[in-house]
Amino acid sequence: MADEPNGADAAPRIQIVNQYIRDLSFENIAAQKGLPSSDGKPDVRVQVNLDAQSRGPDRFEVGLKIKADSRVGEAQLFILELDYAGLFLMQNIPPEQMHPLLMIECPRLIFPYLRRIVGDVTRDGGYPSLNLEQIDFLALYRAELSRRQAEAPAGLPGGAWAEWRARFDRHLHQFGRTAYEFDFANPTPQEQPGPVLDAFKAFVAGAAGDPYQREREAAATREQATQAVMRRVGWPRRGWFAGLLRWAQATGPMREDSLFDMGMGHPLMRRMLAELGRRFAEGGAVAEPGAIYWLEKAEVIGLAEALERGIALPDLAGRIPARKAQWQAALRASPPVLLPENSRWARFMHGGPAKTQDGKLVLSGVGTSGGRVTAPACVLFGPDDFGKLRPGDVLVAVTTTPAWTPLFAQAAAVVTDIGGPLSHSSIVAREYGIPAVMAAGSATRAIHSGQLVTVDGTAGTVTVEG
């Protein structure tokens, strides 16, 4: 008989595993402008922000961000920004207590170390050591809860709304850091969670199927298929099949995890580039901060070096319109499924050229999720188009990434220009039980939003009905 866990094993436990600086900047503005650093008593304004996210079983990263802005009158002396984090081991914590502990107790534990760093940096910068006053994290937490309760929609209890917001924030912290596209000029779901909220609306309105029921049905279908194969194969192939199946099921998630992880650095890159863009715009180099994404690498480096030396920035705004026009023209191109186009592998990656049958255009691709659906098409080229998708539409895109997944809850089927059985679109379509055709060539060019199309995921064809 197994030993019963003792009281110590079941007791709540909070332990700091590690602490580290995620980001630190100290801008000595007075020194850059040749102003005296001690002419009058400075007014220091401090802003505090918190965040928390899961880092694996029983481990959570809690971030404490401080921004200190020191001024004497209208003259700005310095700006200090510190993003400090702690990795916590949290075991046997009741679910209802987890969020308050992450937002109150964990920041309180790491605050003394942050305060020491702030004091050291300001002293080393030539100013009196800035000794931050103790922060009342309980009051901050209550104030945030009150603010969220005040924002509750009509008819919804404030407490329920605050709890939903807290859970949604935790979801975005954990999963909203991936990318809608691998171009980090585009915002992340954490910045623009519209598609996630649209998926919520679809579930609440009954326009999307029950995800738990769908998961149960998929598991039952998988087990039935496994047993059917096992009955048909004998020794030794049965053992080989079982081993390969376990291997495939264990390694299959790596495909999605790799795509998710590829975008994990985007939020940090976007924050850094946003700050650079702001400074470039203030210096007259570009019209607005977002224009930094239209500059070339050498231009960004040159402007950053000019900022470091405190010299005037050149005006590069005139170069951007032509680059935007070139980008728009490139969007109209139809890329090949693979290179070289005449490779012998092409027949495995593409179902064949489009043809006309009974007066209808038929696109051939690779069927990667079975089923047949006739519904209006919605062609999406990127995050800016996501709002066009309506429940029951056929999602047509060049390709998709994990951040597109909330759209699948509303889609009746999926069609992409490129891809194969192991692409993201195929994997998620099978999980959602909707037909999918990949590598349909120029689907995003041949199909227009609003057209009625028939997607046959078994045959690998897409027919434009009209």
Secondary structure, 3 states (H helix, E strand, C coil): CCCCCCHHHHCCEEEEEEEEEEEEEEEEHHHHCCCCCCCCCCEEEEEEEEEEEECCCCEEEEEEEEEEEEEECCEEEEEEEEEEEEEEEEECCCHHHHHHHHHHHHHHHHHHHHHHHHHHHHHHCCCCCCCCCCCCHHHHHHHHHHHHHHCCCCCCCHHHHHHHHHHHHHHHHHHCCCCCCCCCCCCCCCCCCHHHHHHHHHHHCCCCCCHHHHHHHHHHHHHHHHHHHHHHCCCCHHHHHHHHHHHHHHHHHHHHHHHHHHCCCHHHHHHHHHHHHHHHHHCCCCCCHHHHHHCCHHHHHHHHHHHHHCCCCCCCHHHHHHHHHHHHHHHCCCCCCCCCCCCCCHHHHCCCCCEEECCEEEEECEEEECCEEEEEEEEECCHHHHHHCCCCCEEEECCCCHHHHHHHCCCCEEEECCCCCCCHHHHHHHHHCCCEEECCCCHHHHCCCCCEEEEECCCCEEEECC
